Amino acid sequence: MIVFDLKCSGDHVFEVWFKSSSAYEEQRAQGLIACPYCGDVTVTKAVMAPAVGAKGNQVAEKAPVTPEAFKAALAAIAQLQVKQLETSTWVGSAFSEKARAMHAGDAPEAPIHGRATLEEAKALVEEGVPIAPLLVPVVPPEARN
């Protein structure tokens, strides 16, 4: 895993973990990376400070995250997810099969969402297929009024 500080065109800086540098490049090129603050998908790598550990006899202190800040971050992520789902295709219970086919290069890559059991999701992760759980419940198209 590798972490990058990213910056959107609105000058928001945020941290994201990727499987590799090439995974970052692929996701950026597909517009799959968006600013958690404003939803902007125009992101670039930000200047990062080197990872230097604290002096052995000192303890680095971080400001605690407030419940309000945590709720605001989750709300921003949920809003981003809703925006991304608008351009994604519902594939239902065929999610694992379609995600695996795209990862293997047997199907064209496209944003999809659907259902997978916990076992199916774990298998996809173990195979290196890039997936993410949805924070906002999704109503399948056939269940909508």
ROGURO-661876 format. One record per residue: residue in three letters; z, x, y of N, C-alpha, C in turn. Coordinates in pm, whole numbers, m for minus. Example, Ala and Ser with C-alpha at 12.3 -4.5 7.8 and 13.67 -1.06 7.14 Angstrom:
+---------+--------+--------+--------+--------+--------+--------+--------+--------+--------+
| residuo |   n_zz |   n_xx |   n_yy |  ca_zz |  ca_xx |  ca_yy |   c_zz |   c_xx |   c_yy |
+---------+--------+--------+--------+--------+--------+--------+--------+--------+--------+
|     Ala |    780 |   1319 |   m569 |    780 |   1230 |   m450 |    780 |   1320 |   m330 |
|     Ser |    708 |   1285 |   m225 |    714 |   1367 |   m106 |    787 |   1290 |      3 |
+---------+--------+--------+--------+--------+--------+--------+--------+--------+--------+
This chain:
+---------+--------+--------+--------+--------+--------+--------+--------+--------+--------+
| residuo |   n_zz |   n_xx |   n_yy |  ca_zz |  ca_xx |  ca_yy |   c_zz |   c_xx |   c_yy |
+---------+--------+--------+--------+--------+--------+--------+--------+--------+--------+
|     Met |      0 |     85 |   m118 |      0 |      0 |      0 |      0 |     89 |    124 |
|     Ile |    m63 |     35 |    230 |    m70 |    108 |    356 |    m44 |      8 |    469 |
|     Val |     23 |     53 |    572 |     54 |    m35 |    685 |    m22 |     13 |    808 |
|     Phe |    m76 |    m84 |    882 |   m145 |    m53 |   1006 |    m86 |   m138 |   1118 |
|     Asp |    m76 |    m79 |   1236 |    m50 |   m157 |   1355 |   m187 |   m202 |   1404 |
|     Leu |   m204 |   m333 |   1423 |   m330 |   m387 |   1469 |   m311 |   m449 |   1606 |
|     Lys |   m421 |   m460 |   1680 |   m416 |   m513 |   1816 |   m532 |   m610 |   1833 |
|     Cys |   m502 |   m728 |   1887 |   m607 |   m827 |   1911 |   m664 |   m807 |   2051 |
|     Ser |   m770 |   m881 |   2082 |   m831 |   m868 |   2215 |   m739 |   m922 |   2325 |
|     Gly |   m633 |   m996 |   2285 |   m534 |  m1044 |   2381 |   m419 |   m946 |   2400 |
|     Asp |   m434 |   m823 |   2347 |   m336 |   m716 |   2359 |   m206 |   m740 |   2282 |
|     His |   m207 |   m831 |   2184 |    m90 |   m847 |   2098 |    m97 |   m740 |   1989 |
|     Val |     13 |   m672 |   1964 |     18 |   m570 |   1859 |    105 |   m623 |   1746 |
|     Phe |     56 |   m610 |   1622 |    129 |   m660 |   1507 |    103 |   m568 |   1387 |
|     Glu |    193 |   m575 |   1290 |    188 |   m487 |   1174 |    138 |   m565 |   1053 |
|     Val |     48 |   m504 |    975 |     m5 |   m568 |    855 |    m14 |   m465 |    743 |
|     Trp |     22 |   m506 |    622 |     13 |   m421 |    503 |   m115 |   m453 |    428 |
|     Phe |   m181 |   m348 |    377 |   m304 |   m364 |    300 |   m295 |   m281 |    172 |
|     Lys |   m375 |   m319 |     74 |   m381 |   m246 |    m51 |   m436 |   m105 |    m28 |
|     Ser |   m532 |    m94 |     64 |   m594 |     35 |     94 |   m665 |     26 |    228 |
|     Ser |   m714 |    140 |    277 |   m791 |    139 |    402 |   m918 |     58 |    386 |
|     Ser |   m980 |     68 |    269 |  m1104 |     m8 |    247 |  m1076 |   m158 |    242 |
|     Ala |   m959 |   m198 |    190 |   m923 |   m340 |    189 |   m911 |   m392 |    332 |
|     Tyr |   m852 |   m311 |    420 |   m844 |   m348 |    562 |   m984 |   m367 |    619 |
|     Glu |  m1072 |   m270 |    596 |  m1208 |   m276 |    652 |  m1282 |   m399 |    601 |
|     Glu |  m1270 |   m429 |    472 |  m1338 |   m545 |    414 |  m1286 |   m675 |    477 |
|     Gln |  m1154 |   m688 |    487 |  m1096 |   m810 |    542 |  m1129 |   m827 |    690 |
|     Arg |  m1128 |   m716 |    765 |  m1163 |   m723 |    907 |  m1308 |   m766 |    924 |
|     Ala |  m1397 |   m708 |    843 |  m1540 |   m740 |    853 |  m1567 |   m888 |    821 |
|     Gln |  m1485 |   m946 |    734 |  m1503 |  m1087 |    696 |  m1430 |  m1182 |    791 |
|     Gly |  m1358 |  m1127 |    890 |  m1284 |  m1212 |    983 |  m1161 |  m1275 |    922 |
|     Leu |  m1105 |  m1210 |    819 |   m989 |  m1265 |    751 |   m857 |  m1221 |    812 |
|     Ile |   m861 |  m1130 |    908 |   m739 |  m1083 |    973 |   m733 |  m1147 |   1110 |
|     Ala |   m622 |  m1210 |   1139 |   m607 |  m1278 |   1268 |   m470 |  m1247 |   1327 |
|     Cys |   m464 |  m1248 |   1457 |   m340 |  m1223 |   1529 |   m241 |  m1336 |   1500 |
|     Pro |   m119 |  m1303 |   1457 |    m21 |  m1408 |   1429 |     31 |  m1476 |   1555 |
|     Tyr |      3 |  m1419 |   1671 |     51 |  m1477 |   1796 |    m48 |  m1575 |   1856 |
|     Cys |   m179 |  m1541 |   1851 |   m278 |  m1626 |   1918 |   m393 |  m1668 |   1827 |
|     Gly |   m401 |  m1614 |   1704 |   m507 |  m1652 |   1612 |   m638 |  m1579 |   1632 |
|     Asp |   m645 |  m1486 |   1726 |   m768 |  m1411 |   1754 |   m805 |  m1326 |   1632 |
|     Val |   m932 |  m1332 |   1589 |   m978 |  m1253 |   1475 |  m1048 |  m1125 |   1517 |
|     Thr |  m1054 |  m1098 |   1648 |  m1109 |   m972 |   1697 |   m994 |   m872 |   1702 |
|     Val |   m976 |   m797 |   1592 |   m865 |   m704 |   1582 |   m915 |   m563 |   1555 |
|     Thr |   m841 |   m466 |   1605 |   m870 |   m326 |   1582 |   m739 |   m256 |   1550 |
|     Lys |   m749 |   m135 |   1498 |   m628 |    m58 |   1471 |   m568 |    m14 |   1605 |
|     Ala |   m438 |    m27 |   1617 |   m367 |     17 |   1737 |   m315 |    158 |   1714 |
|     Val |   m285 |    224 |   1821 |   m227 |    358 |   1811 |    m91 |    344 |   1746 |
|     Met |    m65 |    428 |   1645 |     62 |    421 |   1573 |    141 |    549 |   1595 |
|     Ala |    270 |    535 |   1607 |    358 |    652 |   1614 |    373 |    708 |   1473 |
|     Pro |    387 |    838 |   1458 |    405 |    893 |   1324 |    537 |    845 |   1266 |
|     Ala |    540 |    831 |   1135 |    661 |    786 |   1066 |    755 |    905 |   1049 |
|     Val |    848 |    919 |   1141 |    944 |   1028 |   1138 |   1080 |    969 |   1108 |
|     Gly |   1145 |   1017 |   1005 |   1275 |    965 |    967 |   1382 |   1001 |   1068 |
|     Ala |   1490 |    924 |   1066 |   1603 |    950 |   1154 |   1672 |   1079 |   1111 |
|     Lys |   1737 |   1144 |   1204 |   1814 |   1265 |   1174 |   1918 |   1230 |   1067 |
|     Gly |   1941 |   1320 |    977 |   2027 |   1295 |    862 |   2163 |   1236 |    893 |
|     Asn |   2221 |   1270 |   1007 |   2355 |   1220 |   1037 |   2352 |   1099 |   1130 |
|     Gln |   2235 |   1038 |   1149 |   2224 |    923 |   1236 |   2169 |    805 |   1157 |
|     Val |   2207 |    687 |   1198 |   2156 |    565 |   1137 |   2072 |    493 |   1241 |
|     Ala |   1946 |    468 |   1207 |   1860 |    394 |   1299 |   1902 |    248 |   1297 |
|     Glu |   1917 |    189 |   1415 |   1956 |     49 |   1425 |   1839 |    m33 |   1473 |
|     Lys |   1824 |   m150 |   1412 |   1720 |   m243 |   1454 |   1789 |   m366 |   1512 |
|     Ala |   1725 |   m422 |   1611 |   1777 |   m546 |   1667 |   1760 |   m655 |   1562 |
|     Pro |   1862 |   m737 |   1541 |   1849 |   m844 |   1442 |   1746 |   m947 |   1487 |
|     Val |   1677 |  m1005 |   1390 |   1580 |  m1110 |   1419 |   1656 |  m1240 |   1433 |
|     Thr |   1635 |  m1308 |   1544 |   1706 |  m1433 |   1568 |   1639 |  m1545 |   1488 |
|     Pro |   1715 |  m1649 |   1454 |   1654 |  m1763 |   1385 |   1538 |  m1824 |   1464 |
|     Glu |   1551 |  m1827 |   1596 |   1444 |  m1884 |   1679 |   1317 |  m1800 |   1670 |
|     Ala |   1332 |  m1666 |   1671 |   1216 |  m1578 |   1661 |   1151 |  m1592 |   1524 |
|     Phe |   1233 |  m1606 |   1420 |   1180 |  m1622 |   1285 |   1103 |  m1753 |   1273 |
|     Lys |   1159 |  m1862 |   1327 |   1091 |  m1992 |   1323 |    961 |  m1987 |   1402 |
|     Ala |    962 |  m1920 |   1516 |    841 |  m1909 |   1597 |    733 |  m1830 |   1523 |
|     Ala |    773 |  m1725 |   1454 |    676 |  m1645 |   1377 |    616 |  m1729 |   1264 |
|     Leu |    700 |  m1803 |   1193 |    649 |  m1888 |   1085 |    555 |  m1996 |   1139 |
|     Ala |    590 |  m2053 |   1254 |    504 |  m2155 |   1315 |    368 |  m2096 |   1353 |
|     Ala |    368 |  m1974 |   1406 |    242 |  m1907 |   1442 |    157 |  m1881 |   1319 |
|     Ile |    221 |  m1838 |   1211 |    148 |  m1812 |   1086 |     92 |  m1943 |   1032 |
|     Ala |    170 |  m2049 |   1036 |    123 |  m2179 |    987 |      4 |  m2228 |   1069 |
|     Gln |      7 |  m2211 |   1202 |   m106 |  m2250 |   1286 |   m230 |  m2171 |   1251 |
|     Leu |   m212 |  m2041 |   1228 |   m324 |  m1956 |   1188 |   m382 |  m2003 |   1056 |
|     Gln |   m294 |  m2036 |    962 |   m341 |  m2083 |    832 |   m423 |  m2210 |    846 |
|     Val |   m378 |  m2303 |    929 |   m451 |  m2428 |    949 |   m591 |  m2398 |   1004 |
|     Lys |   m601 |  m2306 |   1100 |   m732 |  m2268 |   1157 |   m822 |  m2209 |   1049 |
|     Gln |   m765 |  m2122 |    965 |   m846 |  m2058 |    861 |   m889 |  m2157 |    754 |
|     Leu |   m806 |  m2255 |    724 |   m842 |  m2355 |    623 |   m961 |  m2440 |    668 |
|     Glu |   m979 |  m2455 |    800 |  m1091 |  m2532 |    852 |  m1225 |  m2470 |    814 |
|     Thr |  m1228 |  m2339 |    794 |  m1353 |  m2270 |    759 |  m1354 |  m2227 |    613 |
|     Ser |  m1260 |  m2278 |    536 |  m1248 |  m2243 |    395 |  m1288 |  m2362 |    309 |
|     Thr |  m1334 |  m2335 |    188 |  m1378 |  m2440 |     97 |  m1272 |  m2469 |     m8 |
|     Trp |  m1238 |  m2595 |    m26 |  m1144 |  m2638 |   m129 |  m1215 |  m2629 |   m264 |
|     Val |  m1156 |  m2554 |   m359 |  m1214 |  m2539 |   m492 |  m1122 |  m2595 |   m600 |
|     Gly |  m1013 |  m2655 |   m559 |   m922 |  m2720 |   m654 |   m867 |  m2625 |   m758 |
|     Ser |   m862 |  m2673 |   m883 |   m804 |  m2595 |   m991 |   m896 |  m2482 |  m1038 |
|     Ala |  m1017 |  m2473 |   m982 |  m1109 |  m2363 |  m1016 |  m1083 |  m2239 |   m933 |
|     Phe |   m971 |  m2241 |   m856 |   m943 |  m2130 |   m765 |   m941 |  m1995 |   m835 |
|     Ser |   m865 |  m1982 |   m943 |   m853 |  m1853 |  m1012 |   m988 |  m1803 |  m1060 |
|     Glu |  m1064 |  m1891 |  m1120 |  m1196 |  m1855 |  m1173 |  m1289 |  m1808 |  m1061 |
|     Lys |  m1293 |  m1883 |   m952 |  m1383 |  m1847 |   m841 |  m1337 |  m1720 |   m770 |
|     Ala |  m1206 |  m1704 |   m748 |  m1154 |  m1583 |   m683 |  m1184 |  m1460 |   m768 |
|     Arg |  m1166 |  m1473 |   m898 |  m1193 |  m1361 |   m990 |  m1342 |  m1326 |   m988 |
|     Ala |  m1429 |  m1427 |   m986 |  m1574 |  m1403 |   m985 |  m1617 |  m1332 |   m856 |
|     Met |  m1560 |  m1374 |   m743 |  m1593 |  m1308 |   m616 |  m1545 |  m1164 |   m617 |
|     His |  m1424 |  m1142 |   m670 |  m1368 |  m1007 |   m674 |  m1452 |   m915 |   m762 |
|     Ala |  m1505 |   m970 |   m870 |  m1586 |   m891 |   m963 |  m1729 |   m872 |   m912 |
|     Gly |  m1766 |   m943 |   m806 |  m1903 |   m932 |   m753 |  m2000 |  m1025 |   m823 |
|     Asp |  m1949 |  m1117 |   m905 |  m2034 |  m1211 |   m977 |  m2067 |  m1335 |   m895 |
|     Ala |  m2002 |  m1349 |   m779 |  m2028 |  m1462 |   m690 |  m2017 |  m1410 |   m547 |
|     Pro |  m2091 |  m1470 |   m454 |  m2082 |  m1424 |   m315 |  m1942 |  m1451 |   m259 |
|     Glu |  m1892 |  m1357 |   m178 |  m1760 |  m1374 |   m119 |  m1765 |  m1481 |    m11 |
|     Ala |  m1663 |  m1565 |    m12 |  m1650 |  m1672 |     85 |  m1503 |  m1713 |     89 |
|     Pro |  m1456 |  m1763 |    203 |  m1317 |  m1808 |    208 |  m1300 |  m1936 |    126 |
|     Ile |  m1204 |  m1934 |     34 |  m1175 |  m2050 |    m51 |  m1025 |  m2075 |    m54 |
|     His |   m989 |  m2196 |    m89 |   m849 |  m2228 |   m118 |   m847 |  m2333 |   m228 |
|     Gly |   m738 |  m2335 |   m303 |   m727 |  m2430 |   m413 |   m592 |  m2420 |   m479 |
|     Arg |   m587 |  m2457 |   m605 |   m462 |  m2457 |   m680 |   m465 |  m2351 |   m789 |
|     Ala |   m349 |  m2289 |   m810 |   m332 |  m2194 |   m919 |   m188 |  m2206 |   m967 |
|     Thr |   m169 |  m2192 |  m1097 |    m33 |  m2190 |  m1149 |     30 |  m2057 |  m1113 |
|     Leu |    160 |  m2047 |  m1127 |    228 |  m1922 |  m1099 |    175 |  m1811 |  m1189 |
|     Glu |    151 |  m1844 |  m1316 |     98 |  m1744 |  m1410 |    m41 |  m1697 |  m1369 |
|     Glu |   m127 |  m1792 |  m1326 |   m262 |  m1756 |  m1281 |   m255 |  m1667 |  m1157 |
|     Ala |   m167 |  m1700 |  m1063 |   m154 |  m1621 |   m940 |   m106 |  m1481 |   m973 |
|     Lys |     m7 |  m1469 |  m1063 |     43 |  m1336 |  m1102 |    m68 |  m1255 |  m1166 |
|     Ala |   m149 |  m1318 |  m1251 |   m259 |  m1246 |  m1317 |   m361 |  m1197 |  m1214 |
|     Leu |   m392 |  m1280 |  m1115 |   m486 |  m1239 |  m1011 |   m434 |  m1118 |   m935 |
|     Val |   m306 |  m1122 |   m899 |   m245 |  m1009 |   m827 |   m250 |   m883 |   m912 |
|     Glu |   m217 |   m895 |  m1040 |   m219 |   m780 |  m1130 |   m359 |   m721 |  m1143 |
|     Glu |   m461 |   m805 |  m1131 |   m601 |   m760 |  m1140 |   m652 |   m706 |  m1007 |
|     Gly |   m571 |   m715 |   m903 |   m611 |   m664 |   m772 |   m692 |   m761 |   m689 |
|     Val |   m695 |   m888 |   m729 |   m769 |   m989 |   m653 |   m683 |  m1025 |   m531 |
|     Pro |   m739 |  m1011 |   m409 |   m660 |  m1040 |   m289 |   m640 |  m1190 |   m269 |
|     Ile |   m517 |  m1236 |   m287 |   m483 |  m1376 |   m267 |   m357 |  m1384 |   m182 |
|     Ala |   m332 |  m1500 |   m126 |   m210 |  m1522 |    m48 |   m167 |  m1667 |    m67 |
|     Pro |    m37 |  m1691 |    m76 |     11 |  m1829 |    m86 |     m5 |  m1900 |     47 |
|     Leu |    m18 |  m2030 |     42 |    m30 |  m2109 |    164 |    108 |  m2154 |    209 |
|     Leu |    135 |  m2143 |    338 |    264 |  m2185 |    393 |    266 |  m2334 |    424 |
|     Val |    152 |  m2387 |    465 |    142 |  m2528 |    500 |     84 |  m2602 |    381 |
|     Pro |    149 |  m2709 |    337 |     94 |  m2784 |    223 |    m47 |  m2833 |    255 |
|     Val |   m134 |  m2827 |    155 |   m272 |  m2870 |    171 |   m294 |  m2994 |     86 |
|     Val |   m348 |  m3098 |    149 |   m381 |  m3220 |     77 |   m524 |  m3206 |     27 |
|     Pro |   m545 |  m3214 |   m105 |   m682 |  m3203 |   m157 |   m772 |  m3311 |    m96 |
|     Pro |   m900 |  m3280 |    m76 |   m991 |  m3377 |    m13 |   m993 |  m3512 |    m83 |
|     Glu |   m984 |  m3514 |   m216 |   m990 |  m3641 |   m288 |   m864 |  m3726 |   m271 |
|     Ala |   m756 |  m3667 |   m220 |   m631 |  m3740 |   m201 |   m613 |  m3791 |    m58 |
|     Arg |   m708 |  m3759 |     30 |   m697 |  m3801 |    171 |   m746 |  m3945 |    186 |
|     Asn |   m694 |  m4013 |    287 |   m738 |  m4151 |    316 |   m874 |  m4152 |    379 |
+---------+--------+--------+--------+--------+--------+--------+--------+--------+--------+
